[in-house]
């Protein structure tokens, strides 16, 4: 077919294109893209949107190729009707999207990421110091602090779990907290740093 393919009418080109001839489809595209684009441009708000409509029309041409009907031996009427439908759908979608955006709450101001990172590094350093101090406690002190402070179990429950009288559990918890405070103070950490 070579150079004569450009001279074929839409019926022959469409038959070749449906048979898998990419060159025939390319000729149809070159022949009708401007008409589809200018038709879309009349109904769309921008050139960019008209380009999108044009691309969608030709994708639909290929996708629906088994149902495409030529009118007066031309594919142009089908393309223009499809451009009109696609343009209407795009406009409707844009309006729906705009209405949806109007109902969303305004975005919250974001804090400075540098501050958040510095706070995290600082908190991470404090957590590491607290963890190291915790690991220097006796196993019994670690146990009572883990259950009462970290797991936030009531002292009465911990007393039953450990099989200790309530008074003994309370005094052991008090001593473990004081010991942890002394270790943290020795490491130069204040109570405020451990709360981070």
Beta strands, then each sheet from edge to edge (+ up, - down):
end
